[in-house]
Amino acid sequence: MAAVLACGPGAVLSHASAAALWKVIASPLSLTHVTVPGDGGRKRRQGIVVHRSATLLLSHTILWNSIPVTKPARTLEDLRRVSPPNEFAAALRQAEYLRLPLGDRREPDHTRSELEALFLRLCRRHRLPTPEVNVRVGPYTVDFLWREQRLVVEVDGYRTHGGRQAFEDDRARELDLGLLGLRVRRFSYAQVTRQADRVARSVRKALGA
């Protein structure tokens, strides 16, 4: 509870810490995970990992044993993106065994980050053709692929793509994908979350849709 209060209004216990509270995984030994609403990357305070989420809604949270926490369905969604597949599968089995309310949980969308999930949601909201998600193309795993249109979309968060080496790696990757006959479009976190209409128009034009 102290960790949640330390992170300010709207903060809730989340990820592995919430999963432990729901008893779907063993209690983590060290850091406490807390999610707060808003944009930006993940930060760490003393003993706390703070996740900032643009998709955290009040309906995703509940007060449980006097602790604000993500509901089981949201907890599993968060856990899926940060856990190895076998660990997530075990947590899901335990949640189902405990008959926790999981709502109309869909099949995994294969996204690996919140930004990828936001982009996929953007595609659905703007009725764009559904892309393949995190698929191998040559030596690379690309974020989104429209195979027939030979289009790749990569979404870049600054935390993982900032810095000179990441910039050079991204340019080399884009060059190699171009040599494979693919066109590449890149969008930032700010573009996906704050300029969704422009991003959708750009993708639709590239697809010829």
CORHU-V736412 format. One record per helix or strand. SS is the DSSP state (H for helix, E for strand). FROM is the first residue (numbers start at 0). TO is the last residue. If there is no record, write none. Layout:
ss;from;to
SS;FROM;TO
SS;FROM;TO
//
This chain:
ss;from;to
H;1;5
E;11;12
H;14;20
E;31;36
E;42;44
E;47;52
H;57;59
E;60;63
E;66;69
H;71;81
H;84;96
H;113;124
E;131;136
E;139;145
E;150;155
H;157;160
H;163;178
E;182;187
H;188;193
H;195;206
//
